[in-house]
């Protein structure tokens, strides 16, 4: 921890940013509790496991709700302790606690796929870069701007421009101005955000103020987690700018940091291209989206479910779509696949010989008609799996 600790100790701004990142761990724990109710979710027998960790149910069975809640409280507390250590100029101890907090958060995250948030994806990138890279504030200014730019590329569709992708009314925006405000967000994320690297301080501060206003307005649409986390991550800009020219990323400082800046931004950008390697509308199919940002690029609707068919021909409907889940994840084929795996296991355990046929259709809200998303008969004996690396043939969505 000596080199990273020296880097944190050398700059008051870096120490303050480390404090903010520690507190964002605590914010994440609060979001898992209030948005997902993690103690109940992570101990329910109906596990939705992550790809490459499909045996998560065997891990979950060793915990009850009280134990998961206790670990969540520890996670919250460690975030506060780490922040206090950074403020007290104890960077080595602070970094040790910060790493421990990160590992505990990752372990909790692995308990269920439904704990996934786009916010945690961005937070994870920042944490990795913060721990591994020197000149943290300069590099992170480039990375956070990349978040905005690539989020803007996802919004280049009629769902966003028309406002149909929004689930609620933004704060302070009249209904008649929602389409115009959506277009402005596109301009802000794709064009204006690069003003954060202007050599003129006034331009930088004006753009930053627009981003702050954007996140304040978004409270009415996405709740508290995303705006507060992005305000925390975006604090790298005022902290860097107020520390002096050496920590302000612009044309002059980029020359001395270009290799690491281009390496980090290039790596992040490559991950954003992964969904384009998969066929169909990946906003509907979800394929490749584990590797990339998952923003308000489209609002998806789905319908259908499972049908249990007995040998005598009698049928029984089984719900496979979790309508209590948030709108961005309820139609995700990976989540539906997890529900199917649980149901098939339950049928097998009870000796139920009925077959399960699955028929689910989905669409963007601006599409005229539903299209088949999953159509598989006797799915419990179809030997299906979910791979994040290549197209899954049972996911239609073309």
C-alpha positions as CSV (number, residue, x, y, z in Angstrom):
1,X,0.0,0.0,0.0
2,X,3.0,2.3,0.2
3,X,2.9,3.8,-3.3
4,X,-0.9,4.4,-3.4
5,X,-0.8,5.7,0.1
6,X,1.9,8.2,-0.8
7,X,-0.1,9.3,-3.8
8,X,-3.1,9.9,-1.6
9,X,-1.1,11.7,1.1
10,X,0.6,13.9,-1.4
11,X,-2.6,15.7,-2.4
12,X,-5.4,17.1,-0.2
13,X,-7.7,16.8,-3.2
14,X,-6.9,13.1,-3.7
15,X,-7.5,12.5,0.0
16,X,-10.9,14.2,-0.2
17,X,-11.8,12.2,-3.3
18,X,-10.8,9.0,-1.5
19,X,-13.1,10.1,1.4
20,X,-16.0,10.5,-1.1
21,X,-15.4,7.1,-2.7
22,X,-15.4,5.5,0.8
23,X,-18.8,7.1,1.5
24,X,-20.1,5.9,-1.9
25,X,-19.7,2.4,-0.6
26,X,-22.0,3.3,2.3
27,X,-24.4,4.8,-0.2
28,X,-24.4,1.6,-2.3
29,X,-25.3,-0.4,0.8
30,X,-28.2,1.9,1.5
31,X,-29.4,1.5,-2.1
32,X,-29.2,-2.3,-1.9
33,X,-31.3,-2.2,1.2
34,X,-33.9,0.3,0.1
35,X,-34.2,-0.5,-3.6
36,X,-33.6,-4.3,-3.5
37,X,-34.1,-5.3,0.2
38,X,-30.9,-7.4,0.0
39,X,-31.4,-9.5,3.2
40,X,-34.6,-11.0,1.8
41,X,-33.4,-11.1,-1.8
42,X,-30.1,-12.8,-1.1
43,X,-31.6,-15.5,1.0
44,X,-34.7,-16.4,-1.0
45,X,-34.7,-19.9,-2.5
46,X,-35.5,-18.2,-5.9
47,X,-32.0,-17.2,-6.7
48,X,-31.1,-15.3,-9.9
49,X,-27.4,-16.1,-10.3
50,X,-24.8,-14.3,-12.3
51,X,-23.3,-15.9,-15.4
52,X,-20.2,-18.0,-14.5
53,X,-21.6,-18.3,-11.0
54,X,-24.7,-20.3,-11.6
55,X,-24.3,-22.2,-8.4
56,X,-24.8,-19.2,-6.2
57,X,-27.8,-20.9,-4.5
58,X,-25.4,-23.3,-2.7
59,X,-23.5,-20.2,-1.3
60,X,-26.7,-18.4,-0.3
61,X,-28.1,-21.3,1.7
62,X,-25.5,-20.7,4.4
63,X,-26.9,-17.3,5.2
64,X,-30.2,-16.1,6.7
65,X,-31.7,-12.6,6.5
66,X,-30.1,-11.5,9.8
67,X,-26.6,-12.5,8.7
68,X,-26.9,-10.8,5.4
69,X,-28.2,-7.7,7.1
70,X,-25.3,-7.8,9.6
71,X,-22.8,-8.0,6.7
72,X,-24.5,-5.1,5.0
73,X,-24.2,-3.1,8.2
74,X,-20.5,-4.0,8.3
75,X,-20.2,-2.8,4.7
76,X,-21.9,0.5,5.5
77,X,-19.7,1.0,8.6
78,X,-16.4,0.2,6.8
79,X,-17.3,2.9,4.2
80,X,-17.6,5.4,7.0
81,X,-14.4,4.2,8.8
82,X,-12.4,4.4,5.6
83,X,-13.6,8.0,5.0
84,X,-12.6,8.9,8.5
85,X,-9.1,7.5,8.1
86,X,-8.6,9.5,4.9
87,X,-9.7,12.6,6.6
88,X,-7.4,12.0,9.6
89,X,-4.4,11.7,7.1
90,X,-4.0,7.9,7.7
91,X,-3.9,7.0,4.0
92,X,-2.3,3.5,4.4
93,X,-4.9,2.4,6.9
94,X,-7.6,4.1,4.9
95,X,-6.6,2.2,1.8
96,X,-6.5,-1.1,3.6
97,X,-10.0,-0.5,4.9
98,X,-11.1,0.8,1.4
99,X,-9.9,-2.4,-0.2
100,X,-11.6,-4.6,2.4
101,X,-14.8,-2.6,1.9
102,X,-14.6,-3.2,-1.8
103,X,-14.0,-6.9,-1.5
104,X,-17.0,-7.2,1.0
105,X,-19.1,-5.3,-1.4
106,X,-18.1,-7.6,-4.3
107,X,-19.0,-10.6,-2.2
108,X,-22.5,-9.2,-1.4
109,X,-22.9,-8.2,-5.1
110,X,-22.3,-11.8,-6.1
111,X,-25.2,-13.1,-4.1
112,X,-27.8,-12.2,-6.7
113,X,-27.9,-10.8,-10.2
114,X,-30.8,-8.5,-9.3
115,X,-28.4,-6.4,-7.2
116,X,-27.0,-5.1,-10.4
117,X,-27.1,-1.4,-10.9
118,X,-25.6,0.6,-13.7
119,X,-24.3,2.9,-11.0
120,X,-22.2,0.1,-9.5
121,X,-20.7,-0.6,-12.9
122,X,-19.4,3.0,-13.1
123,X,-18.3,3.0,-9.5
124,X,-16.3,-0.2,-10.0
125,X,-14.4,1.4,-12.9
126,X,-13.5,4.4,-10.8
127,X,-12.5,2.2,-7.8
128,X,-10.2,0.1,-9.9
129,X,-8.5,3.1,-11.5
130,X,-8.2,4.8,-8.2
131,X,-6.4,1.8,-6.6
132,X,-4.1,1.0,-9.5
133,X,-3.2,4.3,-11.3
134,X,-0.9,7.1,-10.3
135,X,-2.0,10.7,-10.9
136,X,-5.5,9.6,-10.1
137,X,-7.4,12.9,-10.3
138,X,-6.2,13.6,-13.9
139,X,-7.0,10.1,-15.2
140,X,-10.3,9.9,-13.5
141,X,-11.4,13.2,-15.0
142,X,-11.1,11.6,-18.4
143,X,-12.8,8.4,-17.3
144,X,-15.9,10.1,-15.8
145,X,-16.3,12.2,-18.9
146,X,-16.3,8.9,-20.9
147,X,-19.2,7.8,-18.8
148,X,-21.3,10.7,-20.0
149,X,-20.2,10.4,-23.6
150,X,-21.0,6.6,-23.9
151,X,-24.2,7.1,-22.1
152,X,-25.1,9.7,-24.7
153,X,-24.4,7.3,-27.6
154,X,-27.0,4.9,-26.1
155,X,-29.6,7.7,-26.2
156,X,-29.4,8.2,-29.9
157,X,-32.8,6.8,-30.6
158,X,-36.4,8.0,-30.8
159,X,-37.3,6.5,-27.4
160,X,-35.0,8.9,-25.7
161,X,-35.6,11.9,-27.9
162,X,-39.4,11.6,-27.6
163,X,-39.2,11.2,-23.8
164,X,-40.8,7.7,-24.0
165,X,-37.7,6.1,-22.3
166,X,-38.4,8.0,-19.1
167,X,-40.3,6.3,-16.4
168,X,-41.4,9.5,-14.5
169,X,-41.4,13.2,-14.9
170,X,-38.1,15.0,-14.3
171,X,-38.0,17.6,-11.5
172,X,-38.6,21.2,-12.6
173,X,-39.3,20.3,-16.2
174,X,-42.8,21.1,-17.6
175,X,-44.3,18.1,-19.6
176,X,-44.3,20.2,-22.8
177,X,-40.5,20.6,-22.5
178,X,-39.6,17.0,-21.8
179,X,-38.6,16.1,-25.4
180,X,-36.5,19.3,-25.7
181,X,-34.8,18.5,-22.4
182,X,-34.0,15.0,-23.6
183,X,-32.4,16.4,-26.7
184,X,-30.4,18.8,-24.5
185,X,-29.1,15.9,-22.4
186,X,-27.9,14.3,-25.7
187,X,-26.0,17.5,-26.5
188,X,-24.7,17.8,-23.0
189,X,-23.3,14.3,-22.9
190,X,-22.0,14.0,-26.5
191,X,-20.7,17.5,-27.1
192,X,-20.7,19.9,-24.1
193,X,-19.1,17.5,-21.7
194,X,-15.8,17.9,-23.5
195,X,-15.8,21.5,-22.2
196,X,-14.7,19.9,-18.9
197,X,-11.2,19.9,-20.5
198,X,-11.2,23.5,-21.7
199,X,-8.2,25.6,-20.9
200,X,-10.6,28.3,-19.8
201,X,-11.8,27.9,-16.2
202,X,-15.1,29.6,-16.9
203,X,-16.1,27.1,-19.6
204,X,-15.2,24.2,-17.3
205,X,-17.3,25.5,-14.5
206,X,-20.3,26.2,-16.7
207,X,-20.3,22.7,-18.1
208,X,-19.9,21.2,-14.6
209,X,-22.8,23.3,-13.4
210,X,-24.9,21.9,-16.2
211,X,-24.1,18.3,-15.2
212,X,-24.9,19.1,-11.6
213,X,-28.3,20.5,-12.7
214,X,-28.9,17.4,-14.8
215,X,-28.4,15.1,-11.9
216,X,-30.6,17.2,-9.6
217,X,-33.4,17.2,-12.2
218,X,-33.0,13.4,-12.6
219,X,-34.0,12.7,-9.0
220,X,-37.6,12.7,-10.0
221,X,-37.0,9.9,-12.6
222,X,-34.3,7.6,-11.1
223,X,-34.5,8.3,-7.3
224,X,-31.6,9.2,-5.1
225,X,-28.9,6.6,-5.9
226,X,-27.8,7.5,-9.4
227,X,-27.7,11.3,-8.9
228,X,-25.8,11.1,-5.6
229,X,-23.3,8.6,-6.9
230,X,-22.6,10.7,-10.0
231,X,-22.3,13.9,-8.0
232,X,-19.7,12.0,-5.9
233,X,-17.8,10.6,-8.8
234,X,-18.0,14.0,-10.6
235,X,-16.4,15.7,-7.6
236,X,-13.1,14.8,-9.2
237,X,-13.5,17.9,-11.4
238,X,-13.8,20.7,-8.8
239,X,-11.2,18.9,-6.6
240,X,-8.8,18.7,-9.5
241,X,-9.4,22.2,-10.7
242,X,-9.0,23.8,-7.3
243,X,-5.7,22.0,-6.7
244,X,-3.9,23.8,-9.4
245,X,-2.9,23.5,-13.1
246,X,-1.1,20.2,-12.6
247,X,-4.3,18.3,-11.7
248,X,-6.5,20.0,-14.3
249,X,-6.9,17.8,-17.4
250,X,-6.6,20.0,-20.5
251,X,-4.4,20.0,-23.6
252,X,-1.3,21.0,-21.7
253,X,-1.5,18.4,-19.0
254,X,-2.7,15.7,-21.4
255,X,0.8,15.6,-23.0
256,X,2.4,14.3,-19.8
257,X,-0.4,11.8,-19.0
258,X,-1.5,10.8,-22.5
259,X,-0.4,7.2,-22.3
260,X,-2.3,6.3,-19.1
261,X,-5.3,8.5,-20.0
262,X,-5.6,6.9,-23.5
263,X,-5.1,3.4,-22.0
264,X,-7.9,3.8,-19.4
265,X,-10.3,5.5,-21.7
266,X,-9.5,3.1,-24.5
267,X,-10.1,0.1,-22.3
268,X,-13.4,1.5,-21.1
269,X,-14.5,2.4,-24.7
270,X,-13.7,-1.2,-25.9
271,X,-16.1,-2.6,-23.3
272,X,-18.8,-0.2,-24.5
273,X,-18.5,-1.8,-28.0
274,X,-19.1,-5.3,-26.8
275,X,-23.0,-5.2,-27.2
276,X,-22.5,-4.4,-30.9
277,X,-20.9,-7.8,-31.4
278,X,-24.3,-9.5,-30.6
279,X,-27.2,-9.8,-33.0
280,X,-30.6,-8.2,-32.6
281,X,-31.7,-5.3,-30.5
282,X,-29.5,-5.7,-27.4
283,X,-31.6,-3.2,-25.5
284,X,-34.2,-5.9,-25.6
285,X,-32.1,-9.1,-25.5
286,X,-29.6,-7.7,-22.9
287,X,-26.8,-9.7,-24.5
288,X,-23.4,-8.0,-24.1
289,X,-24.8,-5.5,-21.7
290,X,-23.0,-7.0,-18.7
291,X,-19.8,-5.5,-20.1
292,X,-21.2,-2.0,-20.9
293,X,-23.2,0.8,-19.5
294,X,-26.9,0.1,-19.1
295,X,-28.6,3.4,-19.3
296,X,-32.0,4.9,-20.2
297,X,-31.6,4.0,-23.9
298,X,-35.0,2.3,-24.2
299,X,-38.1,1.4,-22.3
300,X,-38.9,-2.3,-22.7
301,X,-42.3,-4.0,-22.3
302,X,-42.8,-7.8,-22.2
303,X,-45.6,-10.3,-21.8
304,X,-46.1,-14.0,-21.6
305,X,-44.8,-16.6,-19.2
306,X,-44.5,-20.4,-18.7
307,X,-47.1,-23.1,-19.2
308,X,-47.0,-26.4,-17.3
309,X,-48.4,-29.2,-19.4
310,X,-49.4,-32.4,-17.8
311,X,-49.5,-35.8,-19.6
312,X,-53.3,-35.6,-19.8
313,X,-53.0,-32.3,-21.6
314,X,-54.2,-30.1,-18.8
315,X,-52.2,-26.8,-18.4
316,X,-51.3,-24.4,-15.6
317,X,-49.8,-20.9,-16.2
318,X,-46.6,-19.9,-14.3
319,X,-45.5,-16.3,-14.1
320,X,-41.8,-15.9,-15.1
321,X,-41.7,-12.1,-15.4
322,X,-41.1,-10.3,-12.1
323,X,-43.4,-7.3,-12.4
324,X,-42.2,-6.0,-9.0
325,X,-38.7,-5.5,-10.4
326,X,-37.6,-2.2,-11.9
327,X,-38.6,-1.6,-15.5
328,X,-35.1,-1.9,-16.8
329,X,-34.5,-5.4,-15.6
330,X,-37.9,-7.2,-15.5
331,X,-37.7,-8.2,-19.2
332,X,-34.1,-9.2,-19.1
333,X,-33.7,-12.7,-20.5
334,X,-31.0,-13.4,-18.0
335,X,-33.3,-12.7,-15.1
336,X,-36.1,-14.8,-16.8
337,X,-33.5,-17.6,-17.3
338,X,-32.7,-17.6,-13.6
339,X,-36.4,-17.9,-12.7
340,X,-36.8,-20.8,-15.1
341,X,-33.8,-22.6,-13.6
342,X,-35.3,-22.3,-10.2
343,X,-38.7,-23.5,-11.3
344,X,-37.2,-26.5,-13.1
345,X,-35.2,-27.4,-10.0
346,X,-38.3,-27.1,-7.9
347,X,-40.3,-29.4,-10.3
348,X,-37.6,-32.0,-10.3
349,X,-37.2,-32.0,-6.5
350,X,-40.9,-32.5,-6.1
351,X,-41.0,-35.3,-8.8
352,X,-43.4,-33.2,-10.9
353,X,-43.3,-34.7,-14.4
354,X,-45.1,-31.9,-16.2
355,X,-43.2,-30.1,-18.9
356,X,-42.6,-26.4,-18.9
357,X,-43.2,-24.5,-22.2
358,X,-42.0,-20.8,-22.2
359,X,-43.3,-18.1,-24.5
360,X,-42.4,-14.5,-23.9
361,X,-42.6,-11.5,-26.2
362,X,-41.1,-8.1,-25.8
363,X,-40.8,-4.7,-27.6
364,X,-39.6,-1.2,-27.2
365,X,-42.5,1.1,-26.2
366,X,-42.2,2.9,-29.5
367,X,-42.5,-0.4,-31.5
368,X,-45.9,-1.2,-32.9
369,X,-46.0,-4.9,-32.1
370,X,-44.5,-7.4,-29.7
371,X,-41.9,-9.7,-31.1
372,X,-40.9,-13.2,-29.7
373,X,-38.1,-13.0,-27.2
374,X,-38.1,-16.6,-25.8
375,X,-40.0,-19.5,-27.4
376,X,-38.8,-22.9,-25.9
377,X,-41.0,-26.0,-25.3
378,X,-40.0,-28.4,-22.5
379,X,-37.4,-25.9,-21.4
380,X,-36.3,-28.0,-18.4
381,X,-35.0,-30.7,-20.6
382,X,-33.6,-28.4,-23.3
383,X,-30.2,-28.2,-21.6
384,X,-30.0,-24.5,-22.1
385,X,-27.3,-22.3,-20.6
386,X,-26.5,-18.6,-20.6
387,X,-23.2,-17.5,-21.9
388,X,-22.0,-13.8,-21.6
389,X,-19.4,-14.5,-24.3
390,X,-21.5,-15.3,-27.3
391,X,-25.1,-15.2,-28.6
392,X,-27.5,-17.5,-26.9
393,X,-29.6,-19.2,-29.6
394,X,-32.7,-19.4,-27.4
395,X,-32.9,-15.6,-27.1
396,X,-34.7,-14.4,-30.3
397,X,-35.2,-10.6,-30.3
398,X,-34.4,-10.1,-34.0
